[in-house]
């Protein structure tokens, strides 16, 4: 049964006001259950209008109930009762979302013979009993103008009045009062609303969780434009200003963006089942489903929702800022301004005053070369909305010509690049002037870390680069040449340009920079620096936050990727700019100290070129591994273990597939395992977790010449040994070799070894090889039992070989041992040399 009929039936049966309220409450409850279905059929403004009409029906029904209860069978004509119910705010504009408060104003005249106040109370009590969320005002007609003077918020609400029900005679009088209110000190009202908007926009900036109602480019900015248009022109819709203030195409683009925000806001309310105007990450999946976004997968659909929302906010922000200024410019004009502007003219119809760019609103078809020339004329810090409008008139082709590219490059040499980028962004030219940014425009970041979409984050990175607050970093930046500063700005701007792709964004971004920097004419050395900076732009934070920066392997792997102290300096500055642009307080004293400590430690490693070269070679091998399909198919845990192997030599010595084979073999080793290869010559490979009596093993095999030996620490306390001999053995002797290997895991086994002949000058020991390792290099005549003797001596002193590279060339043994600094080697250095050279300790 229709609500009207049900209420009529209840009234005829003398139902109490409470019973009627209860019935209306039930209808409202059932109506809200149907909103999801209604939204699936109709969205945007159409949905809001339908929802508003339903609320109008409820309010009108309550008004009739109150009238009937007051007058019984003697109800006068509605126009005769001096009460009018008026919708305000979003309810008045027919833009009220499902869970928004219902802004209602009751206007009355105190006419003798009508108990008006009692009637108003009855209306309100019935509404309250239905549990509708009501925000209400009650005013006498002659109070309206005075009330509007007290508070701009009240004046704004009253200006949006819409008749719901009650006396139409009184409504005509209300409209007359509204006209008087509009004409009452409009200039003061407008400027107060603009200041109010500035505070609001500062409070709710663009972010990854934008406020659809109050933020930058939100519904409130669109409302502001309407309020000012209403006061200045008396319009009841912004559309009335097409052809006067803006074109049909400009309004159409704005209206499409507004329609999207209407959809998003309603979807948010329905998903949250409450008043919620922030596009919070937790709601995005359900919002995407309700909007039936067509996409290959859910994640992509969610990205589309946020991206379109960010774009809609951008369009509304640009439209409202430009045409707000255009509407109020007459209010700002004073005769003395003309002479000031005339003196500040820098280009045809372009003015530069107080570090700010201005323009006429009556310019069309600007060539991009002229536009870029203007941007390079002065160092500006700000720009007027009129200049944004000027920028939007720029005409361009798909590809910039040679002269334009020269002008674009010149921008990166400006002291203040940030205002230029902000202008390009607001005028829709950023991806035209900087094509590598095209795919990251309005691109959201769902990582729970970045507070801003990629384009905004990238622009803020330049702002922080040009406003370094850390004195040490500022000195580093000031030491850079002009070309290096320009290149660093380009790398900083493009550091996230590769996001939104399947491939790693650092790799993509590095390639994008390389191509673009070459087109702009940067020399090859700078281009390669930029390539490295973007490829490793997350390296410094990842290393500082996630790894042991006091570990030597960590440091050398870090610096090996950067290649030079200069690139380290530039990466440190880029990292500062990047982290500061993520969000508030992300760059704090803790993170600053951690990054500085990493920078300081890394700077020292460049002095050790030999180890650094090893680390660089290792980095190349690691990159080759990561691309290898066999490596990708390994369990993630094993991949991490392989990359954690400390020895650079292990990576340098072995091919990619050899590294994988050895690591897989080790991964499945419990205590020890070994392999014997006797095809061309004898090769023994051992992987052990339990101790190996290396001196005994080599001693038992000392009758054969060792061609080379490798010893490498792997992972999980596993160690890898590979011993290659110069000869092949008879196959019947292989069981004998196996027996020797098995016995070598008995640490009590002893063997008498002949002392080799070694001269003092043939031994070089460096206890400062690195923070972790000492080294011993041996270059002596090859002798049977040489390695066995050294291994046994090391066992005697409890010396742990981390890496050994032993090989024989032209009857010379050239052996390198990297030895862990546990105090046993360097503290006994003199004794070890003595034993090896004269046999006495």
C-alpha positions in Angstrom: 0.0 0.0 0.0 1.3 3.5 -0.9 2.5 5.6 2.1 -0.1 8.4 1.4 -3.0 5.9 1.4 -1.7 4.2 4.6 -1.4 7.5 6.4 -4.9 8.5 5.2 -6.3 5.3 6.5 -4.6 5.8 9.9 -5.9 9.3 10.2 -9.4 8.2 9.4 -9.1 5.6 12.1 -7.9 8.2 14.6 -4.5 6.6 15.0 -2.1 8.3 17.4 0.8 10.4 16.2 3.1 7.8 17.6 1.4 5.0 15.6 1.7 7.1 12.4 5.3 7.9 13.1 6.0 4.2 13.6 4.4 3.4 10.3 6.4 6.1 8.5 9.6 4.9 10.2 8.9 1.3 8.9 8.4 2.7 5.4 11.7 4.6 5.6 13.5 1.5 6.8 12.1 -0.6 3.9 13.0 2.2 1.5 16.6 2.2 2.5 16.8 -1.5 1.9 15.9 -0.8 -1.7 18.6 1.8 -2.3 21.1 -0.8 -3.5 18.7 -2.0 -6.2 17.8 1.6 -7.1 21.5 2.5 -7.4 22.0 -0.5 -9.8 19.4 1.0 -12.1 20.1 4.7 -11.8 23.1 6.6 -10.6 24.6 10.0 -10.4 22.3 13.1 -10.2 19.3 11.0 -11.4 19.6 8.8 -8.2 20.0 11.9 -6.0 16.9 13.5 -7.5 14.8 10.3 -6.9 16.1 10.1 -3.4 15.3 13.7 -2.7 11.7 13.3 -4.1 11.2 10.4 -1.7 12.4 12.5 1.3 10.1 15.3 0.1 7.2 12.7 0.1 8.0 11.8 3.8 8.3 15.5 4.9 5.1 16.4 3.0 3.2 13.4 4.6 4.4 14.4 8.1 3.3 18.0 7.4 -0.2 16.8 6.4 -0.4 14.5 9.5 0.4 17.5 11.7 -2.1 19.7 10.0 -4.9 17.1 10.3 -4.0 16.5 14.0 -4.2 20.2 14.7 -7.3 21.0 12.7 -9.2 17.7 12.5 -12.0 17.9 9.9 -11.6 21.7 9.7 -8.3 21.9 7.8 -7.9 25.3 6.0 -6.4 25.7 2.6 -2.7 25.0 2.7 -1.9 28.4 1.3 -3.8 30.0 4.2 -1.7 28.4 6.9 1.3 30.7 7.4 4.0 28.0 7.4 6.3 26.9 4.6 8.8 23.9 4.8 12.0 24.7 2.9 14.8 22.4 1.9 18.4 23.7 2.5 21.9 22.7 1.6 22.4 19.5 -0.5 18.8 18.7 0.2 17.8 22.0 -1.4 20.1 21.4 -4.4 18.7 17.9 -4.8 22.2 16.5 -4.2 21.6 14.8 -0.9 23.4 11.4 -0.4 21.5 8.6 1.4 22.9 9.0 4.9 23.4 12.8 4.8 21.5 15.0 7.3 18.2 16.4 6.0 18.6 20.2 6.2 15.1 21.6 6.8 14.0 25.2 7.4 10.5 26.0 8.6 9.5 29.6 7.9 6.4 31.1 9.4 4.4 34.3 10.0 2.9 34.8 13.4 -0.7 35.3 12.3 -3.4 35.7 15.0 -5.8 32.8 14.9 -3.2 30.2 14.1 -1.3 28.3 16.8 1.8 28.3 14.6 4.4 27.4 17.2 2.4 24.4 18.4 2.0 23.2 14.8 5.7 23.5 14.2 6.5 21.5 17.3 4.1 18.8 16.2 5.8 18.6 12.8 9.3 18.3 14.4 8.2 15.8 17.0 6.8 13.5 14.3 10.0 13.8 12.2 12.1 13.0 15.3 9.9 9.9 16.1 10.6 8.6 12.5 14.4 8.7 13.4 15.2 10.7 10.3 18.5 12.6 10.6 17.3 16.1 10.7 19.2 19.4 10.8 16.5 22.1 11.2 16.1 25.8 11.5 12.9 27.7 12.4 12.6 31.4 11.5 9.9 34.0 11.2 9.8 35.5 7.7 11.0 38.9 8.8 14.0 37.4 10.6 15.6 35.8 7.5 17.7 38.8 6.4 19.0 39.5 9.9 19.8 35.9 10.6 21.8 35.7 7.3 24.0 38.6 8.3 25.1 36.8 11.5 26.8 33.8 9.8 27.9 33.2 6.3 27.1 29.5 6.6 23.5 30.4 7.4 23.4 32.8 4.5 24.7 30.2 2.2 22.2 27.6 3.3 19.3 30.1 2.9 20.4 31.0 -0.6 19.9 27.3 -1.6 16.3 27.3 -0.4 13.8 25.0 -2.2 10.1 24.8 -1.6 8.8 21.5 -0.2 5.3 22.1 1.0 3.1 24.5 3.0 1.9 28.0 2.0 3.0 29.1 -1.5 1.9 32.6 -0.7 4.5 32.6 2.1 7.0 31.0 -0.3 6.7 34.0 -2.7 7.5 36.3 0.2 10.5 34.1 1.1 11.8 34.4 -2.5 11.6 38.2 -2.2 13.6 38.0 1.0 16.2 35.7 -0.7 16.7 38.3 -3.4 17.3 40.9 -0.7 19.8 38.5 1.0 21.7 38.0 -2.3 22.0 41.7 -2.8 23.1 42.4 0.7 26.9 43.1 0.7 27.7 40.4 -2.0 31.4 41.4 -2.1 32.0 40.7 1.6 30.1 37.4 1.4 32.1 36.2 -1.7 35.5 37.0 -0.2 34.5 35.3 3.1 33.4 32.2 1.2 36.7 32.2 -0.7 38.7 32.4 2.6 36.6 29.7 4.1 37.3 27.5 1.0 41.0 28.1 1.2 41.0 26.8 4.8 38.9 23.8 3.8 41.2 22.9 0.9 44.2 23.2 3.0 42.6 20.9 5.6 41.6 18.3 3.0 44.3 18.2 0.3 44.4 15.7 -2.6 45.5 12.3 -1.3 45.1 8.6 -1.8 41.9 8.8 0.3 40.3 12.0 -1.0 37.3 13.7 0.7 34.7 13.7 -2.0 32.6 16.4 -0.2 35.2 18.8 1.3 38.5 18.2 -0.4 40.3 19.9 -3.3 38.2 19.7 -6.4 35.3 18.2 -4.3 31.6 18.8 -4.4 32.1 21.8 -2.1 34.3 23.5 -4.7 31.5 23.1 -7.3 29.0 24.4 -4.7 31.2 27.5 -4.1 31.1 28.3 -7.8 27.3 28.0 -7.7 27.0 30.2 -4.6 29.0 33.0 -6.1 27.2 32.6 -9.4 23.9 32.8 -7.5 24.9 36.0 -5.7 26.4 37.7 -8.7 24.1 36.6 -11.5 21.0 35.3 -9.6 21.2 31.9 -11.4 19.6 28.7 -10.1 22.0 26.5 -12.0 25.6 26.9 -13.2 24.5 25.8 -16.7 22.9 29.2 -17.0 26.4 30.7 -17.3 27.4 28.8 -20.4 28.2 31.2 -23.2 28.7 34.0 -20.6 31.4 32.8 -18.3 32.5 29.5 -19.8 31.9 27.5 -23.0 29.6 24.6 -23.6 32.5 22.2 -23.9 34.1 23.5 -20.7 30.9 23.1 -18.8 30.3 19.6 -20.3 33.6 18.4 -19.0 32.9 19.8 -15.6 29.4 18.3 -15.5 30.7 14.8 -16.4 33.3 15.1 -13.6 30.6 16.2 -11.2 28.3 13.3 -12.2 31.2 10.9 -11.3 31.6 12.4 -7.9 27.8 12.0 -7.3 28.1 8.3 -8.2 31.1 7.8 -5.9 29.6 9.6 -3.0 26.3 7.6 -3.1 28.3 4.4 -3.5 30.4 5.3 -0.5 27.3 5.9 1.6 25.7 2.6 0.5 28.9 0.6 1.1 29.7 2.2 4.5 25.9 2.2 5.5 26.6 5.6 7.1 27.6 9.1 6.2 31.1 8.6 4.7 32.6 11.1 2.2 36.2 9.8 2.2 37.2 7.3 -0.4 39.0 5.1 2.1 41.0 2.1 0.8 38.8 -0.3 2.8 35.7 0.7 0.8 37.3 0.8 -2.7 36.7 -2.9 -3.6 32.9 -2.7 -2.8 32.6 0.7 -4.4 34.1 -0.7 -7.6 31.6 -3.6 -7.6 28.6 -1.3 -7.1 29.7 0.9 -10.0 30.1 -2.2 -12.2 33.4 -1.2 -13.6 34.4 -3.4 -16.5 37.9 -4.7 -16.2 40.0 -7.8 -16.5 40.4 -8.2 -12.8 39.2 -6.7 -9.5 42.5 -4.9 -8.8 42.4 -3.1 -12.1 38.7 -2.1 -11.5 39.7 -0.6 -8.2 42.5 1.3 -9.8 40.1 2.7 -12.4 37.7 3.9 -9.7 40.4 5.8 -7.8 42.0 7.1 -11.0 38.7 8.4 -12.4 37.9 10.0 -9.0 41.3 11.8 -8.9 40.7 13.0 -12.4 37.2 14.2 -11.6 38.5 16.1 -8.6 41.3 17.6 -10.8 38.7 18.8 -13.4 36.4 20.4 -10.9 39.3 22.0 -9.1 40.6 23.5 -12.3 37.2 24.6 -13.6 36.1 26.1 -10.3 39.4 28.0 -9.6 39.5 29.5 -13.1 35.9 30.5 -13.5 35.6 31.7 -9.9 38.4 34.1 -10.6 36.8 35.1 -13.9 33.5 35.9 -12.1 35.0 38.0 -9.3 37.7 39.8 -11.2 35.6 42.9 -11.5 35.3 42.9 -7.7 39.1 43.0 -7.4 39.8 45.7 -9.9 40.9 49.2 -8.8 42.1 51.9 -11.2 45.6 51.9 -9.7 46.0 48.2 -10.6 46.0 49.1 -14.3 49.3 51.0 -14.1 50.9 48.3 -12.0 49.9 45.6 -14.5 51.1 47.7 -17.4 54.6 48.0 -15.8 54.7 44.3 -15.1 54.0 43.1 -18.6 56.6 40.6 -19.8 54.9 39.2 -22.9 51.8 39.9 -24.9 48.9 39.8 -22.4 51.2 38.2 -19.8 52.1 40.0 -16.5 54.6 39.2 -13.8 53.9 40.8 -10.5 55.1 39.9 -6.9 56.7 36.6 -8.3 53.3 35.7 -9.7 52.1 35.2 -13.3 48.9 36.7 -14.6 47.1 36.7 -17.9 44.1 38.0 -19.7 41.1 35.7 -20.0 40.6 36.6 -23.6 43.4 34.7 -25.4 43.0 31.7 -27.7 45.4 29.4 -29.6 48.7 29.7 -27.9 51.7 28.0 -29.6 53.5 25.7 -27.3 56.9 27.2 -28.2 55.6 30.6 -27.1 54.2 29.1 -23.9 57.5 27.4 -23.0 59.4 30.6 -23.8 57.3 32.5 -21.2 57.9 29.8 -18.6 61.7 30.3 -19.1 61.5 34.1 -19.0 61.1 34.5 -15.2 61.6 32.7 -11.9 58.0 32.6 -10.7 56.8 31.2 -7.4 53.1 31.3 -8.1 50.5 31.8 -10.8 47.0 33.2 -11.0 44.0 31.1 -12.2 43.9 33.4 -15.2 47.3 32.0 -16.2 46.1 28.5 -15.8 43.3 29.4 -18.2 45.9 30.9 -20.6 47.9 27.6 -20.3 44.8 25.6 -21.2 44.7 27.5 -24.6 48.0 26.1 -25.6 48.0 24.1 -28.9 50.4 21.3 -29.4 51.2 18.4 -31.7 51.8 14.8 -30.7 55.5 15.2 -30.6 57.5 18.3 -29.5 59.7 19.8 -32.1 63.5 20.4 -31.6 63.1 24.0 -30.4 60.4 23.0 -27.9 62.7 20.2 -26.6 65.5 22.7 -26.0 63.0 24.9 -24.1 61.8 21.9 -22.0 65.4 21.0 -21.1 66.0 24.7 -20.1 63.1 24.3 -17.5 65.2 21.8 -15.5 67.9 24.4 -15.1 65.5 26.8 -13.4 66.0 27.5 -9.7 62.3 27.0 -9.1 61.0 24.1 -11.2 58.2 23.1 -8.8 55.8 26.0 -9.7 56.3 25.2 -13.4 55.3 21.6 -12.8 52.4 22.6 -10.7 51.2 24.9 -13.5 51.7 22.2 -16.1 49.7 19.8 -14.0 46.8 22.2 -13.3 46.6 23.1 -17.0 46.7 19.5 -18.2 50.0 19.9 -20.0 52.3 17.9 -17.7 52.2 14.7 -19.8 52.5 16.8 -23.0 55.7 18.6 -21.9 57.1 15.5 -20.0 55.7 12.5 -22.0 57.3 9.8 -19.7 54.7 10.9 -17.1 51.7 10.1 -19.3 50.9 6.7 -17.9 51.2 7.8 -14.2 48.8 10.7 -14.4 46.1 10.2 -11.7 47.6 6.8 -11.0 46.8 5.6 -7.4 49.2 3.8 -5.2 47.6 1.1 -3.0 50.7 0.3 -1.0 49.5 1.7 2.4 52.7 3.8 2.3 52.3 6.6 -0.2 49.7 9.3 0.7 49.5 10.7 -2.8 48.9 9.4 -6.3 52.0 9.0 -8.5 51.8 12.3 -10.4 51.3 14.4 -7.2 54.0 12.5 -5.4 56.5 13.1 -8.3 55.8 16.8 -8.3 56.1 17.1 -4.5 59.5 15.3 -4.8 60.7 18.3 -6.9 59.3 20.7 -4.3 61.3 18.9 -1.5 64.4 18.7 -3.7 64.3 22.5 -4.2 63.6 23.1 -0.5 66.2 20.9 1.3 66.1 21.5 5.0 69.0 19.3 6.0 72.2 21.3 6.0 74.5 18.4 5.0 72.3 17.4 2.1 72.0 21.0 1.0 75.8 21.3 0.8 75.9 18.1 -1.2 73.3 19.5 -3.6 75.1 22.9 -3.9 78.4 21.1 -4.8 76.7 19.6 -7.9 77.3 21.3 -11.3 74.4 23.0 -13.1 74.1 20.1 -15.5 74.1 17.6 -12.6 71.4 19.5 -10.7 69.3 19.6 -13.9 69.8 15.9 -14.4 69.0 15.2 -10.8 65.7 17.1 -11.1 64.8 15.1 -14.1 65.6 11.8 -12.4 63.7 12.9 -9.3 60.6 13.8 -11.4 60.7 10.6 -13.3 61.7 8.2 -10.5 58.2 6.6 -10.4 57.3 7.1 -14.1 57.5 3.4 -14.6 54.7 2.5 -12.2 51.5 0.9 -13.3 53.3 -1.6 -15.5 53.9 -5.4 -15.2 57.7 -5.0 -15.2 59.6 -3.6 -12.2 58.9 0.2 -12.1 62.5 1.1 -11.4 63.6 -0.7 -14.6 60.9 0.9 -16.7 61.5 4.3 -15.2 65.3 4.1 -15.9 64.6 3.3 -19.6 62.0 6.1 -19.9 64.5 8.6 -18.5 67.3 7.4 -20.8 65.2 7.9 -23.9 63.8 11.3 -22.8 67.1 12.7 -21.5 68.7 11.8 -24.8 65.9 13.6 -26.7 66.5 16.6 -24.5 70.2 16.6 -25.3 71.8 15.6 -22.0 75.2 14.1 -22.6 75.7 10.3 -22.3 77.6 10.4 -19.0 74.7 12.3 -17.3 72.1 10.1 -19.0 73.9 7.0 -17.6 73.9 8.6 -14.1 70.2 9.3 -14.4 69.6 5.7 -15.5 71.4 4.4 -12.5 69.6 6.8 -10.1 66.2 5.7 -11.2 67.1 2.0 -11.5 68.2 2.0 -7.8 66.1 4.8 -6.4 64.6 2.5 -3.8 67.9 0.9 -2.9 68.9 3.4 -0.2 65.7 3.1 1.8 65.4 -0.7 1.3 69.0 -1.1 2.5 68.7 1.3 5.4 65.4 0.0 6.6 65.6 -3.7 5.9 69.2 -4.8 6.1 72.2 -4.8 8.4 74.0 -1.7 7.2 77.0 -2.5 9.4 77.5 -5.8 7.5 80.4 -5.4 5.0 78.7 -7.5 2.3 75.6 -5.3 2.6 77.7 -2.2 2.1 79.7 -3.4 -0.8 76.7 -4.8 -2.6 75.0 -1.4 -2.1 77.9 0.7 -3.4 78.7 -1.7 -6.2 75.4 -0.9 -7.8 76.1 2.9 -7.7 79.6 2.7 -9.1 80.8 6.2 -7.9 80.8 8.5 -4.9 79.1 11.1 -7.0 76.1 8.9 -7.8 75.9 8.0 -4.1 75.6 11.7 -3.3 72.9 12.2 -5.9 71.0 9.1 -4.7 71.1 10.3 -1.1 69.6 13.7 -2.2 66.9 12.0 -4.4 66.0 9.6 -1.5 65.6 12.6 0.8 63.2 14.3 -1.8 61.3 11.0 -2.4 60.8 10.0 1.2 59.7 13.6 2.2 57.1 13.4 -0.5 55.5 10.2 0.7 53.5 11.8 3.5 53.7 13.8 6.7 56.3 12.7 9.2 57.6 9.8 7.0 61.0 11.4 6.9 61.8 11.9 10.6 64.8 12.0 12.8 65.0 8.2 12.9 64.9 7.7 9.2 67.2 10.7 8.6 69.8 9.3 11.0 69.6 5.8 9.4 70.0 7.1 5.9 73.0 9.3 6.9 74.6 6.4 8.7 74.3 4.3 5.5 75.6 7.1 3.4 78.6 7.6 5.7 79.5 3.9 5.8 79.0 3.5 2.0 81.2 6.5 1.3 84.1 4.7 3.0 83.8 1.5 0.9 84.7 3.4 -2.3 88.3 3.6 -1.0 88.5 -0.2 -1.3 88.4 -0.5 -5.0 89.4 -4.2 -5.3 86.5 -5.4 -3.1 84.2 -2.9 -4.7 85.0 -4.3 -8.2 84.3 -7.8 -6.9 80.9 -6.5 -5.5 80.1 -4.9 -8.8 80.7 -8.2 -10.6 78.6 -10.0 -8.1 75.8 -7.6 -8.6 75.8 -8.3 -12.3 75.7 -12.1 -11.6 72.8 -11.5 -9.1 70.9 -9.6 -11.8 71.5 -12.5 -14.2 70.3 -15.0 -11.6 67.1 -13.0 -11.1 66.3 -13.1 -14.8 67.0 -16.9 -15.0 63.9 -19.0 -15.4 65.4 -21.9 -13.3 66.1 -19.4 -10.5 62.5 -18.0 -10.6 61.1 -21.6 -10.3 63.1 -22.2 -7.0 61.3 -21.8 -3.7 61.4 -18.2 -2.5 63.2 -19.3 0.6 66.0 -20.8 -1.4 66.2 -17.8 -3.7 66.7 -15.6 -0.6 69.3 -18.0 0.8 71.3 -18.0 -2.5 71.4 -14.2 -2.6 72.5 -14.1 1.0 75.7 -16.0 0.3 78.5 -13.7 1.5 81.3 -14.6 -0.8 81.6 -12.4 -3.9 84.0 -14.9 -5.3 81.4 -17.6 -5.3 79.2 -15.6 -7.6 82.2 -14.4 -9.8 83.7 -17.9 -10.2 80.5 -19.8 -11.1 78.1 -19.5 -13.9 74.4 -18.9 -13.2 73.3 -22.5 -13.6 76.3 -23.7 -11.5 75.2 -21.4 -8.7 71.7 -22.9 -8.9 72.9 -26.5 -9.1 75.3 -26.1 -6.1 72.6 -24.3 -4.0 69.9 -26.9 -4.7 72.4 -29.7 -3.8 73.2 -27.9 -0.6 69.6 -27.1 0.2 68.9 -30.9 0.4 72.0 -31.7 2.5 71.4 -32.7 6.1 74.9 -33.4 7.5 77.2 -33.8 4.5 77.1 -35.0 0.9 79.8 -35.3 -1.8 80.3 -36.1 -5.5 83.2 -37.6 -7.3 83.9 -36.9 -11.0 86.7 -38.9 -12.7 86.0 -38.3 -16.4 89.0 -36.2 -17.4 90.7 -35.8 -14.0 89.6 -36.3 -10.4 87.2 -33.7 -9.0 85.8 -33.9 -5.5 82.8 -31.7 -4.4 81.8 -31.7 -0.8 78.9 -29.9 1.0 79.0 -30.2 4.7 77.1 -28.9 7.7 79.1 -30.9 10.3 82.9 -30.1 10.6 85.3 -31.5 7.9 88.9 -32.5 8.8 90.3 -30.8 5.7 93.9 -31.3 6.8 93.4 -35.0 7.0 91.5 -35.2 3.7 94.2 -33.3 1.8 96.9 -35.1 3.6 95.6 -38.5 2.5 95.4 -37.3 -1.0 98.7 -35.5 -1.0 100.3 -38.0 -3.4 98.3 -36.2 -6.2 98.9 -32.6 -7.3 96.0 -30.2 -6.6 95.2 -28.0 -9.6 92.7 -25.8 -7.7 90.6 -25.8 -4.6 87.6 -23.6 -3.8 86.1 -23.2 -0.3 82.9 -21.1 0.1 80.5 -20.5 2.9 77.0 -20.9 1.6 74.0 -20.6 3.9 72.5 -22.3 6.9 76.1 -23.1 8.2 76.8 -25.1 5.0 80.2 -25.0 3.4 81.1 -26.0 -0.2 84.5 -27.5 -1.1 85.6 -28.3 -4.7 89.1 -29.9 -5.1 90.4 -30.4 -8.6 93.5 -32.6 -9.2 95.9 -32.6 -12.1 95.4 -36.3 -12.8 92.7 -38.9 -13.3 92.7 -42.1 -11.1 91.9 -45.6 -11.9 88.2 -46.3 -11.5 88.9 -49.2 -9.1 90.4 -46.6 -6.7 87.2 -44.6 -6.4 85.9 -46.7 -3.4 89.2 -45.9 -1.7 88.6 -42.1 -2.3 85.1 -42.4 -0.9 86.5 -44.1 2.2 88.9 -41.2 2.7 86.1 -38.6 2.3 83.9 -40.5 4.8 86.8 -40.7 7.3 87.5 -37.0 7.0 84.3 -36.3 9.0 86.1 -37.7 12.0 87.8 -34.7 13.6 90.0 -37.0 15.7 91.8 -38.4 12.7 95.5 -37.3 12.4 98.1 -37.6 9.7 101.8 -36.7 9.7 102.4 -34.1 7.0 105.7 -33.0 5.4 106.5 -29.3 5.9 106.5 -27.3 2.6 109.3 -25.0 1.6 108.0 -21.4 1.7 109.9 -18.1 1.9 108.7 -15.2 4.0 108.3 -12.9 1.0 106.0 -15.5 -0.6 103.4 -14.9 2.1 101.3 -11.8 2.3 98.8 -11.4 5.2 96.4 -8.4 5.4 94.4 -8.2 8.6 92.7 -5.0 7.3 91.4 -6.6 4.2 87.9 -5.7 5.3 85.9 -5.3 8.5 84.8 -8.9 8.3 87.8 -10.8 6.7 91.5 -11.0 6.9 93.4 -12.4 3.9 96.4 -14.5 3.2 97.9 -14.7 -0.3 100.5 -17.4 -1.0 102.7 -17.4 -4.2 105.2 -20.2 -3.9 106.5 -23.3 -5.7 103.9 -26.0 -6.0 104.6 -28.9 -3.6 102.8 -32.1 -2.7 101.0 -31.7 0.6 101.2 -27.9 0.6 97.4 -27.4 1.0 97.1 -30.2 3.5 99.8 -28.7 5.7 98.1 -25.2 5.6 94.7 -26.7 6.2 96.0 -28.7 9.2 97.7 -25.7 10.6 94.5 -23.7 10.4 92.5 -26.5 12.0 95.1 -26.5 14.9 94.5 -22.8 15.6 90.7 -22.9 15.0 90.9 -20.7 12.0 87.8 -20.6 9.8 88.3 -20.3 6.1 85.4 -18.3 4.6 86.6 -18.5 1.1 89.6 -20.1 -0.5 90.7 -19.8 -4.1 93.6 -22.1 -4.8 95.1 -22.8 -8.2 98.4 -23.8 -9.8 99.9 -22.2 -12.9 103.3 -23.2 -14.3 104.2 -25.1 -11.2 103.4 -22.1 -9.0 100.8 -22.3 -6.3 98.8 -19.0 -6.1 96.4 -19.4 -3.2 94.1 -16.8 -1.7 92.4 -17.4 1.6 89.8 -15.1 3.1 89.6 -15.8 6.8 86.9 -14.8 9.3 88.1 -12.3 11.9 87.4 -14.3 15.1 90.7 -13.4 16.7 92.4 -16.8 16.0 94.2 -15.7 12.8 95.5 -12.2 13.2 96.4 -12.8 16.9 98.6 -15.7 15.8 99.8 -14.1 12.6 103.5 -14.2 13.5 103.4 -17.8 14.7 101.7 -18.9 11.5 104.3 -17.2 9.3 107.0 -18.8 11.4 105.6 -22.3 11.2 105.1 -22.0 7.4 108.6 -20.7 6.7 110.9 -22.4 9.2 108.8 -25.0 10.9 109.1 -23.5 14.4 106.5 -21.8 16.6 
